[in-house]
Amino acid sequence: MAAEPLETASVIGFDPLLARLRLEAEDVLRREPELGGFVYPAILAQDSVAGVVVHRVAQRLDRPEAPYAAIRQAFDSCLASEPAIADAFRADLLAVVERDPACTRLLEPALYFKGFHALQTYRLAHWLWKNGRSDFALTLQSLSSQIFQTDVHPAAAIGKGVFIDHATGVVIGATSVIEDDVSMLHGVTLGGTGKARGDRHPKVRRGVLIGAGAKVLGNIEIGRCAMVAAGSVVLDSVPPNKTVAGVPARIVGDSKCAEPALAMDQMLAVLDAGMDKGGVIR
C-alpha cells in the first residue's frame, strides 16, 4: 500500500490502519474463501482497530470461566474508561509489523500472534486490577498463561509500542515496569530473587532489547536503550546504552545502535574482544 503513515490517527472517519486491515482481509478471502467464517467477523465486521483486537482476543480467551461476552463487555468498559488503551493497541500492532521480519501484514499479529494477544490480555487485566476486580484480572492472567504460554501479572506496569516476539515462556512479575518501545523474545523472565515482598522486580526503560531466554532478576534497572544478550542472567542494574551478556551478565560494550528495541539486532560482535577461547566472558 502507499504512502500514508500508518500511525496517523483517524481523520474524518478514515483510519488507515483499519483500511489496511480490511484490504488484507479481503485479499485473504479472495485466496482462501474457506476462511470467510473466521476472517469476516474478525476484521470486516469490525468498525475500529480496537474492535478487531477486542474481538480476536476475547475469541481466543473464550472459556467457561470467562466467556467471550464477559470479556468483550469488560473490554468495552475498559476502553470507555481509558481510551488511551486503544492507542496502546495500535502502537503494539505497529511495533510487531515494524520489528518482526517474518511479519508482512497488519493482519498477522491481529489474527495470529500470541505475543500480541497476550499483551492485550494483560492490558485488560491491568485495568481490571486497578479497578478492584482482581479475581477477573487473575482469571485472565491464568487463561493467558494457559493459552498463550505467557504469564504476565496484572499489577505489572507496561507501556506501549511493546513487542514480545514468539512469547512462549515469557514471565513478568507483579512489580515489573516496562516502558515504551521495548522488545523482548521468548523465554524472558522479569522475576524476583526469592520470597521477598514489596518492590522486587526489574524496571526496564525505554528502547531496551532483551534477547531470548534472558533472566532479569530482582529490583534492578535496565537502563534506556540497553541490550541484554540471549541467555543472560542479569542480577545487577545495567547502565543506559550498554550491552550485557553472560551468566552472570557483565557489561561487554555499548549498545550497537541508538534504539536496540527497534533495530532487533541480536548479533554481538562486541563480544569477540571480551571472550576467552572457551567462549567465557572475561
Contacts in CASP RR format, 6 or more apart in sequence:
PFRMAT RR
TARGET T0000
AUTHOR 0000-0000-0000
METHOD contacts of the structure
MODEL  1
MAAEPLETASVIGFDPLLARLRLEAEDVLRREPELGGFVYPAILAQDSVA
GVVVHRVAQRLDRPEAPYAAIRQAFDSCLASEPAIADAFRADLLAVVERD
PACTRLLEPALYFKGFHALQTYRLAHWLWKNGRSDFALTLQSLSSQIFQT
DVHPAAAIGKGVFIDHATGVVIGATSVIEDDVSMLHGVTLGGTGKARGDR
HPKVRRGVLIGAGAKVLGNIEIGRCAMVAAGSVVLDSVPPNKTVAGVPAR
IVGDSKCAEPALAMDQMLAVLDAGMDKGGVIR
1 20 0 8 1.000
1 23 0 8 1.000
4 16 0 8 1.000
5 16 0 8 1.000
6 16 0 8 1.000
6 17 0 8 1.000
6 20 0 8 1.000
6 94 0 8 1.000
6 97 0 8 1.000
6 106 0 8 1.000
7 90 0 8 1.000
7 91 0 8 1.000
7 94 0 8 1.000
8 16 0 8 1.000
9 15 0 8 1.000
10 18 0 8 1.000
15 48 0 8 1.000
15 49 0 8 1.000
17 49 0 8 1.000
17 90 0 8 1.000
17 93 0 8 1.000
17 94 0 8 1.000
17 106 0 8 1.000
18 46 0 8 1.000
18 47 0 8 1.000
18 48 0 8 1.000
18 49 0 8 1.000
18 52 0 8 1.000
20 106 0 8 1.000
21 43 0 8 1.000
21 49 0 8 1.000
21 52 0 8 1.000
21 106 0 8 1.000
21 107 0 8 1.000
21 110 0 8 1.000
22 43 0 8 1.000
22 44 0 8 1.000
24 43 0 8 1.000
24 105 0 8 1.000
24 106 0 8 1.000
24 107 0 8 1.000
25 39 0 8 1.000
25 40 0 8 1.000
25 42 0 8 1.000
25 43 0 8 1.000
25 44 0 8 1.000
25 107 0 8 1.000
26 44 0 8 1.000
28 35 0 8 1.000
28 39 0 8 1.000
28 107 0 8 1.000
29 35 0 8 1.000
29 36 0 8 1.000
29 39 0 8 1.000
29 40 0 8 1.000
39 111 0 8 1.000
41 55 0 8 1.000
42 52 0 8 1.000
42 55 0 8 1.000
42 56 0 8 1.000
42 59 0 8 1.000
42 110 0 8 1.000
42 111 0 8 1.000
43 52 0 8 1.000
43 107 0 8 1.000
43 110 0 8 1.000
43 111 0 8 1.000
46 52 0 8 1.000
46 55 0 8 1.000
48 86 0 8 1.000
49 86 0 8 1.000
49 89 0 8 1.000
49 90 0 8 1.000
49 93 0 8 1.000
50 79 0 8 1.000
50 86 0 8 1.000
50 89 0 8 1.000
52 110 0 8 1.000
53 89 0 8 1.000
53 93 0 8 1.000
53 110 0 8 1.000
53 120 0 8 1.000
54 72 0 8 1.000
54 75 0 8 1.000
54 76 0 8 1.000
54 79 0 8 1.000
55 72 0 8 1.000
56 110 0 8 1.000
56 111 0 8 1.000
56 117 0 8 1.000
57 71 0 8 1.000
57 75 0 8 1.000
57 117 0 8 1.000
57 120 0 8 1.000
57 121 0 8 1.000
57 124 0 8 1.000
58 68 0 8 1.000
58 71 0 8 1.000
58 72 0 8 1.000
58 75 0 8 1.000
59 68 0 8 1.000
60 117 0 8 1.000
60 147 0 8 1.000
60 148 0 8 1.000
61 68 0 8 1.000
61 71 0 8 1.000
61 121 0 8 1.000
61 140 0 8 1.000
61 143 0 8 1.000
61 144 0 8 1.000
61 147 0 8 1.000
62 68 0 8 1.000
62 71 0 8 1.000
63 143 0 8 1.000
65 139 0 8 1.000
65 143 0 8 1.000
66 136 0 8 1.000
66 139 0 8 1.000
66 140 0 8 1.000
66 143 0 8 1.000
71 124 0 8 1.000
71 140 0 8 1.000
74 124 0 8 1.000
74 128 0 8 1.000
74 136 0 8 1.000
75 124 0 8 1.000
78 85 0 8 1.000
78 123 0 8 1.000
78 124 0 8 1.000
78 127 0 8 1.000
78 128 0 8 1.000
79 85 0 8 1.000
79 86 0 8 1.000
81 127 0 8 1.000
81 131 0 8 1.000
82 127 0 8 1.000
85 123 0 8 1.000
85 127 0 8 1.000
87 160 0 8 1.000
88 123 0 8 1.000
88 159 0 8 1.000
88 160 0 8 1.000
88 161 0 8 1.000
89 120 0 8 1.000
89 123 0 8 1.000
91 160 0 8 1.000
91 161 0 8 1.000
91 180 0 8 1.000
92 109 0 8 1.000
92 116 0 8 1.000
92 119 0 8 1.000
92 120 0 8 1.000
92 160 0 8 1.000
92 161 0 8 1.000
92 162 0 8 1.000
92 163 0 8 1.000
93 106 0 8 1.000
93 109 0 8 1.000
93 110 0 8 1.000
93 116 0 8 1.000
94 161 0 8 1.000
95 161 0 8 1.000
95 162 0 8 1.000
95 163 0 8 1.000
95 181 0 8 1.000
95 183 0 8 1.000
96 103 0 8 1.000
96 108 0 8 1.000
96 109 0 8 1.000
96 113 0 8 1.000
96 116 0 8 1.000
96 163 0 8 1.000
97 103 0 8 1.000
97 105 0 8 1.000
97 106 0 8 1.000
97 109 0 8 1.000
98 262 0 8 1.000
99 163 0 8 1.000
99 165 0 8 1.000
99 183 0 8 1.000
99 261 0 8 1.000
99 262 0 8 1.000
99 264 0 8 1.000
100 109 0 8 1.000
100 163 0 8 1.000
100 165 0 8 1.000
100 264 0 8 1.000
101 264 0 8 1.000
103 109 0 8 1.000
103 113 0 8 1.000
109 115 0 8 1.000
109 116 0 8 1.000
110 116 0 8 1.000
113 167 0 8 1.000
114 147 0 8 1.000
114 148 0 8 1.000
114 149 0 8 1.000
114 150 0 8 1.000
114 167 0 8 1.000
114 168 0 8 1.000
115 148 0 8 1.000
115 150 0 8 1.000
115 164 0 8 1.000
115 165 0 8 1.000
115 166 0 8 1.000
115 167 0 8 1.000
115 170 0 8 1.000
116 164 0 8 1.000
117 148 0 8 1.000
118 144 0 8 1.000
118 148 0 8 1.000
118 150 0 8 1.000
118 152 0 8 1.000
118 164 0 8 1.000
118 167 0 8 1.000
118 170 0 8 1.000
119 152 0 8 1.000
119 158 0 8 1.000
119 162 0 8 1.000
119 164 0 8 1.000
121 140 0 8 1.000
121 141 0 8 1.000
121 143 0 8 1.000
121 144 0 8 1.000
121 148 0 8 1.000
121 152 0 8 1.000
122 141 0 8 1.000
122 144 0 8 1.000
122 152 0 8 1.000
122 154 0 8 1.000
122 156 0 8 1.000
122 158 0 8 1.000
122 172 0 8 1.000
123 158 0 8 1.000
124 140 0 8 1.000
125 136 0 8 1.000
125 137 0 8 1.000
125 138 0 8 1.000
125 140 0 8 1.000
125 141 0 8 1.000
125 144 0 8 1.000
125 152 0 8 1.000
125 154 0 8 1.000
126 137 0 8 1.000
126 154 0 8 1.000
126 155 0 8 1.000
126 156 0 8 1.000
126 157 0 8 1.000
126 158 0 8 1.000
128 134 0 8 1.000
128 136 0 8 1.000
128 137 0 8 1.000
128 140 0 8 1.000
128 154 0 8 1.000
129 137 0 8 1.000
129 154 0 8 1.000
129 155 0 8 1.000
134 154 0 8 1.000
137 154 0 8 1.000
138 154 0 8 1.000
140 154 0 8 1.000
141 151 0 8 1.000
141 152 0 8 1.000
141 153 0 8 1.000
141 154 0 8 1.000
144 150 0 8 1.000
144 151 0 8 1.000
144 152 0 8 1.000
145 151 0 8 1.000
148 167 0 8 1.000
149 167 0 8 1.000
149 168 0 8 1.000
149 169 0 8 1.000
149 170 0 8 1.000
150 164 0 8 1.000
150 167 0 8 1.000
150 168 0 8 1.000
150 169 0 8 1.000
150 170 0 8 1.000
151 169 0 8 1.000
151 170 0 8 1.000
151 171 0 8 1.000
151 172 0 8 1.000
152 158 0 8 1.000
152 170 0 8 1.000
152 171 0 8 1.000
152 172 0 8 1.000
152 173 0 8 1.000
153 172 0 8 1.000
153 173 0 8 1.000
153 174 0 8 1.000
153 176 0 8 1.000
155 173 0 8 1.000
155 174 0 8 1.000
155 175 0 8 1.000
156 172 0 8 1.000
156 173 0 8 1.000
156 174 0 8 1.000
156 175 0 8 1.000
156 176 0 8 1.000
156 177 0 8 1.000
156 178 0 8 1.000
156 190 0 8 1.000
156 201 0 8 1.000
157 176 0 8 1.000
157 177 0 8 1.000
157 178 0 8 1.000
158 172 0 8 1.000
158 176 0 8 1.000
158 177 0 8 1.000
158 178 0 8 1.000
159 178 0 8 1.000
159 179 0 8 1.000
159 180 0 8 1.000
159 182 0 8 1.000
160 180 0 8 1.000
161 180 0 8 1.000
161 181 0 8 1.000
161 182 0 8 1.000
162 178 0 8 1.000
162 180 0 8 1.000
162 181 0 8 1.000
162 182 0 8 1.000
162 183 0 8 1.000
163 182 0 8 1.000
163 183 0 8 1.000
163 184 0 8 1.000
163 261 0 8 1.000
164 170 0 8 1.000
164 183 0 8 1.000
164 184 0 8 1.000
164 185 0 8 1.000
165 183 0 8 1.000
165 184 0 8 1.000
165 185 0 8 1.000
165 186 0 8 1.000
165 264 0 8 1.000
166 185 0 8 1.000
166 186 0 8 1.000
166 212 0 8 1.000
167 186 0 8 1.000
168 186 0 8 1.000
168 187 0 8 1.000
169 186 0 8 1.000
169 187 0 8 1.000
169 188 0 8 1.000
170 184 0 8 1.000
170 186 0 8 1.000
170 187 0 8 1.000
170 188 0 8 1.000
170 189 0 8 1.000
171 187 0 8 1.000
171 188 0 8 1.000
171 189 0 8 1.000
171 190 0 8 1.000
171 191 0 8 1.000
172 178 0 8 1.000
172 190 0 8 1.000
172 191 0 8 1.000
172 201 0 8 1.000
173 190 0 8 1.000
173 191 0 8 1.000
173 192 0 8 1.000
173 201 0 8 1.000
174 201 0 8 1.000
175 198 0 8 1.000
175 199 0 8 1.000
175 200 0 8 1.000
175 201 0 8 1.000
175 219 0 8 1.000
176 190 0 8 1.000
176 191 0 8 1.000
176 201 0 8 1.000
176 202 0 8 1.000
176 203 0 8 1.000
176 204 0 8 1.000
177 201 0 8 1.000
177 202 0 8 1.000
177 203 0 8 1.000
177 204 0 8 1.000
178 190 0 8 1.000
178 204 0 8 1.000
179 204 0 8 1.000
179 205 0 8 1.000
179 206 0 8 1.000
179 207 0 8 1.000
179 208 0 8 1.000
179 224 0 8 1.000
180 206 0 8 1.000
180 207 0 8 1.000
181 206 0 8 1.000
181 207 0 8 1.000
181 259 0 8 1.000
181 261 0 8 1.000
181 262 0 8 1.000
182 204 0 8 1.000
182 206 0 8 1.000
182 207 0 8 1.000
182 208 0 8 1.000
182 209 0 8 1.000
182 210 0 8 1.000
182 261 0 8 1.000
183 207 0 8 1.000
183 208 0 8 1.000
183 209 0 8 1.000
183 210 0 8 1.000
183 260 0 8 1.000
183 261 0 8 1.000
183 262 0 8 1.000
183 264 0 8 1.000
184 209 0 8 1.000
184 210 0 8 1.000
184 211 0 8 1.000
184 214 0 8 1.000
185 210 0 8 1.000
185 211 0 8 1.000
185 212 0 8 1.000
185 213 0 8 1.000
185 230 0 8 1.000
186 212 0 8 1.000
186 213 0 8 1.000
187 212 0 8 1.000
187 213 0 8 1.000
187 214 0 8 1.000
188 210 0 8 1.000
188 211 0 8 1.000
188 212 0 8 1.000
188 213 0 8 1.000
188 214 0 8 1.000
188 215 0 8 1.000
188 216 0 8 1.000
189 213 0 8 1.000
189 214 0 8 1.000
189 215 0 8 1.000
189 216 0 8 1.000
189 217 0 8 1.000
190 201 0 8 1.000
190 202 0 8 1.000
190 204 0 8 1.000
190 216 0 8 1.000
191 200 0 8 1.000
191 201 0 8 1.000
191 202 0 8 1.000
191 215 0 8 1.000
191 216 0 8 1.000
191 217 0 8 1.000
191 218 0 8 1.000
192 200 0 8 1.000
192 201 0 8 1.000
192 217 0 8 1.000
192 218 0 8 1.000
192 219 0 8 1.000
193 200 0 8 1.000
193 217 0 8 1.000
193 218 0 8 1.000
193 235 0 8 1.000
194 200 0 8 1.000
199 219 0 8 1.000
200 218 0 8 1.000
200 219 0 8 1.000
201 218 0 8 1.000
201 219 0 8 1.000
202 216 0 8 1.000
202 217 0 8 1.000
202 218 0 8 1.000
202 219 0 8 1.000
202 220 0 8 1.000
202 221 0 8 1.000
202 222 0 8 1.000
202 234 0 8 1.000
203 219 0 8 1.000
203 220 0 8 1.000
203 221 0 8 1.000
203 222 0 8 1.000
204 210 0 8 1.000
204 216 0 8 1.000
204 222 0 8 1.000
204 223 0 8 1.000
205 221 0 8 1.000
205 222 0 8 1.000
205 223 0 8 1.000
205 224 0 8 1.000
205 225 0 8 1.000
205 226 0 8 1.000
205 240 0 8 1.000
206 224 0 8 1.000
206 225 0 8 1.000
206 261 0 8 1.000
207 224 0 8 1.000
207 225 0 8 1.000
207 259 0 8 1.000
207 260 0 8 1.000
207 261 0 8 1.000
207 262 0 8 1.000
208 222 0 8 1.000
208 223 0 8 1.000
208 224 0 8 1.000
208 225 0 8 1.000
208 226 0 8 1.000
208 227 0 8 1.000
208 228 0 8 1.000
208 260 0 8 1.000
208 261 0 8 1.000
209 226 0 8 1.000
209 227 0 8 1.000
209 228 0 8 1.000
209 260 0 8 1.000
209 261 0 8 1.000
209 263 0 8 1.000
209 264 0 8 1.000
209 266 0 8 1.000
210 216 0 8 1.000
210 222 0 8 1.000
210 227 0 8 1.000
210 228 0 8 1.000
211 227 0 8 1.000
211 228 0 8 1.000
211 229 0 8 1.000
211 230 0 8 1.000
211 231 0 8 1.000
211 232 0 8 1.000
211 266 0 8 1.000
212 230 0 8 1.000
212 231 0 8 1.000
212 266 0 8 1.000
213 230 0 8 1.000
213 231 0 8 1.000
214 228 0 8 1.000
214 229 0 8 1.000
214 230 0 8 1.000
214 231 0 8 1.000
214 232 0 8 1.000
214 233 0 8 1.000
214 234 0 8 1.000
215 231 0 8 1.000
215 232 0 8 1.000
215 233 0 8 1.000
215 234 0 8 1.000
216 222 0 8 1.000
216 228 0 8 1.000
216 234 0 8 1.000
217 233 0 8 1.000
217 234 0 8 1.000
217 235 0 8 1.000
218 235 0 8 1.000
220 234 0 8 1.000
220 235 0 8 1.000
220 236 0 8 1.000
220 237 0 8 1.000
220 238 0 8 1.000
221 237 0 8 1.000
221 238 0 8 1.000
222 228 0 8 1.000
222 234 0 8 1.000
222 237 0 8 1.000
222 238 0 8 1.000
223 237 0 8 1.000
223 238 0 8 1.000
223 239 0 8 1.000
223 240 0 8 1.000
223 241 0 8 1.000
223 242 0 8 1.000
224 240 0 8 1.000
224 241 0 8 1.000
225 240 0 8 1.000
225 241 0 8 1.000
225 255 0 8 1.000
225 258 0 8 1.000
225 259 0 8 1.000
225 260 0 8 1.000
225 261 0 8 1.000
226 238 0 8 1.000
226 239 0 8 1.000
226 240 0 8 1.000
226 241 0 8 1.000
226 242 0 8 1.000
226 243 0 8 1.000
226 244 0 8 1.000
226 255 0 8 1.000
226 260 0 8 1.000
227 242 0 8 1.000
227 243 0 8 1.000
227 244 0 8 1.000
227 255 0 8 1.000
227 256 0 8 1.000
227 260 0 8 1.000
228 234 0 8 1.000
228 238 0 8 1.000
228 243 0 8 1.000
228 244 0 8 1.000
228 245 0 8 1.000
228 249 0 8 1.000
229 243 0 8 1.000
229 244 0 8 1.000
229 245 0 8 1.000
229 246 0 8 1.000
229 249 0 8 1.000
229 252 0 8 1.000
229 266 0 8 1.000
229 268 0 8 1.000
229 271 0 8 1.000
230 266 0 8 1.000
231 246 0 8 1.000
231 247 0 8 1.000
232 244 0 8 1.000
232 245 0 8 1.000
232 246 0 8 1.000
232 247 0 8 1.000
232 249 0 8 1.000
233 246 0 8 1.000
233 247 0 8 1.000
233 248 0 8 1.000
233 249 0 8 1.000
234 244 0 8 1.000
234 248 0 8 1.000
234 249 0 8 1.000
235 248 0 8 1.000
235 249 0 8 1.000
236 248 0 8 1.000
236 249 0 8 1.000
238 244 0 8 1.000
238 249 0 8 1.000
238 251 0 8 1.000
239 251 0 8 1.000
241 254 0 8 1.000
241 255 0 8 1.000
242 251 0 8 1.000
242 253 0 8 1.000
242 254 0 8 1.000
242 255 0 8 1.000
243 251 0 8 1.000
243 252 0 8 1.000
243 253 0 8 1.000
243 254 0 8 1.000
243 255 0 8 1.000
243 256 0 8 1.000
243 268 0 8 1.000
243 270 0 8 1.000
244 250 0 8 1.000
244 251 0 8 1.000
244 252 0 8 1.000
245 252 0 8 1.000
245 268 0 8 1.000
245 271 0 8 1.000
245 281 0 8 1.000
246 281 0 8 1.000
250 281 0 8 1.000
252 268 0 8 1.000
252 270 0 8 1.000
252 271 0 8 1.000
252 274 0 8 1.000
252 281 0 8 1.000
253 270 0 8 1.000
254 270 0 8 1.000
256 263 0 8 1.000
256 265 0 8 1.000
256 269 0 8 1.000
256 270 0 8 1.000
257 263 0 8 1.000
257 265 0 8 1.000
271 281 0 8 1.000
274 281 0 8 1.000
274 282 0 8 1.000
275 281 0 8 1.000
275 282 0 8 1.000
276 282 0 8 1.000
END
